[in-house]
C-alpha cells in the first residue's frame, strides 16, 4: 500500500474539477455573474471584465482576458466579491 503522500483525503487540490462548479448566481441589480466554489470566487461583470480570488490570489482581467491586476487577496476583496 502507498504511504507517505501529503495529499490526504481532506486535501483541496483539484477542488475546481470539471464536475464541481460550486454555487453560481446572477446579481439581478448589477448583472454580475458570481460563482463561488469553496474559498474561490469568480465574478464576471456585464462589460466582460472578470475578478477572481483563487488560492489566496486576487486577479482582475479586462474584457479581452488580459490580466490587469494580480496580487495577494485581502479580506476586503473576499467580502466584496462574495457580497455581489
Phi, psi and omega per residue, in radians:
X1 nan 2.545 -3.141
X2 -1.358 2.304 3.071
X3 -2.398 2.797 3.017
X4 1.729 -0.134 3.108
X5 -1.241 2.665 -3.132
X6 -1.710 0.011 3.112
X7 -1.744 1.473 -3.116
X8 -1.389 -3.087 -3.094
X9 -1.082 -0.374 -3.109
X10 -1.621 0.132 -3.098
X11 -1.237 2.753 -3.121
X12 -1.963 0.280 3.082
X13 -1.206 2.391 3.141
X14 1.353 0.287 -3.108
X15 -1.128 -0.338 3.136
X16 -1.750 0.660 3.121
X17 -1.127 2.878 -3.003
X18 -0.976 -0.549 -3.088
X19 -1.493 -0.110 -3.046
X20 -2.068 1.659 -3.129
X21 -1.735 0.059 3.108
X22 1.151 -2.666 3.136
X23 -1.746 2.452 -3.092
X24 -2.367 2.414 3.055
X25 -2.673 2.853 3.066
X26 -1.981 2.216 3.098
X27 -1.264 2.022 -3.061
X28 -1.153 -0.483 -3.126
X29 -1.360 -0.702 -3.027
X30 -1.827 -0.349 -3.061
X31 1.415 0.080 3.126
X32 -1.241 2.331 3.019
X33 -1.638 2.123 -3.044
X34 -2.046 2.230 3.110
X35 -2.151 2.182 -3.127
X36 -2.116 2.200 3.083
X37 -2.351 1.749 -3.088
X38 1.123 -2.171 3.133
X39 -1.549 -0.075 -3.129
X40 -1.574 2.408 3.126
X41 -2.329 2.342 3.056
X42 -2.267 2.252 3.139
X43 -2.119 2.223 3.035
X44 -1.921 2.073 -3.120
X45 -1.466 2.730 -3.114
X46 -0.991 -0.495 -3.136
X47 -1.421 0.042 3.089
X48 1.673 -0.151 3.089
X49 -1.313 2.700 -3.123
X50 -2.276 2.562 2.987
X51 -2.273 2.427 3.090
X52 -2.582 2.662 3.002
X53 -2.103 2.107 -3.137
X54 -2.498 2.267 3.135
X55 0.907 0.694 3.068
X56 1.381 0.115 -3.141
X57 -1.947 2.440 3.038
X58 -1.739 2.318 3.134
X59 -2.392 2.363 3.094
X60 -2.169 2.346 -3.134
X61 -2.189 2.555 3.082
X62 -1.403 -3.126 -3.036
X63 -1.120 -0.328 3.123
X64 -1.590 -0.020 -3.138
X65 1.595 0.053 3.117
X66 -1.312 2.257 3.093
X67 -1.245 2.176 3.124
X68 -1.939 -0.368 3.057
X69 -2.470 2.322 2.999
X70 -2.566 2.138 -3.076
X71 -2.852 2.981 3.042
X72 -1.080 2.414 3.127
X73 -1.275 2.520 3.071
X74 -1.820 2.817 3.063
X75 -1.000 -0.561 3.120
X76 -1.153 -0.674 3.084
X77 -1.056 -0.822 -3.115
X78 -1.058 -0.846 -3.108
X79 -1.096 -0.723 -3.103
X80 -1.147 -0.822 -3.113
X81 -1.198 -0.707 3.131
X82 -1.203 -0.385 -3.142
X83 -1.445 -0.116 -3.119
X84 -1.393 nan nan
